[in-house]
Amino acid sequence: MDSVEPGQEFDVERLDQGDYRPVRRAAPPNHGTVDWLLDCPVKDFFTPIESESTESP
């Protein structure tokens, strides 16, 4: 009824002493995108590459 599925994550928000509400965590904006691209029927359409950090030491 509330679309709760196995594996979903929730935070617990305290409303009052002894009164709490579960708050569904939002999925990251690109969640599942890499898997979707890897499942593409066109061979070698997408190949993951090593990423280098853009942070300066």
C-alpha positions as CSV (number, residue, x, y, z in Angstrom):
1,M,0.0,0.0,0.0
2,D,2.9,2.4,0.8
3,S,5.3,1.0,-1.9
4,V,7.8,-0.2,0.7
5,E,10.1,-2.8,-0.8
6,P,12.9,-4.9,0.6
7,G,16.3,-3.1,0.6
8,Q,14.9,0.4,0.9
9,E,16.5,2.5,3.6
10,F,14.8,4.8,6.1
11,D,15.9,7.4,8.6
12,V,13.9,7.7,11.9
13,E,12.7,11.2,12.7
14,R,11.9,12.0,16.3
15,L,8.6,13.9,16.5
16,D,8.2,13.9,20.3
17,Q,9.3,11.7,23.3
18,G,8.3,8.1,22.3
19,D,6.8,9.4,18.9
20,Y,8.8,8.6,15.8
21,R,8.3,8.6,12.0
22,P,10.2,6.6,9.4
23,V,11.4,8.8,6.5
24,R,12.3,7.1,3.3
25,R,15.8,7.9,2.0
26,A,15.9,9.2,-1.5
27,A,17.9,7.2,-4.0
28,P,21.0,8.9,-5.4
29,P,20.1,10.7,-8.7
30,N,22.0,8.2,-10.9
31,H,21.2,5.1,-8.9
32,G,21.1,2.1,-11.3
33,T,22.4,4.0,-14.3
34,V,25.6,2.0,-14.7
35,D,23.7,-1.3,-14.4
36,W,21.3,0.0,-17.0
37,L,24.1,0.9,-19.4
38,L,25.9,-2.4,-18.9
39,D,22.7,-4.3,-19.7
40,C,22.5,-2.6,-23.1
41,P,22.1,-5.2,-25.9
42,V,24.6,-3.4,-28.1
43,K,28.0,-4.9,-27.4
44,D,30.6,-2.6,-25.9
45,F,28.2,0.3,-25.9
46,F,29.4,1.3,-22.4
47,T,32.7,0.3,-20.7
48,P,33.5,1.6,-17.2
49,I,36.8,3.3,-16.9
50,E,39.1,4.0,-13.9
51,S,38.4,7.5,-12.5
52,E,41.0,9.8,-11.1
53,S,40.3,12.1,-8.2
54,T,40.0,15.8,-9.0
55,E,41.0,16.7,-5.4
56,S,44.4,18.4,-4.8
57,P,46.6,16.9,-2.1
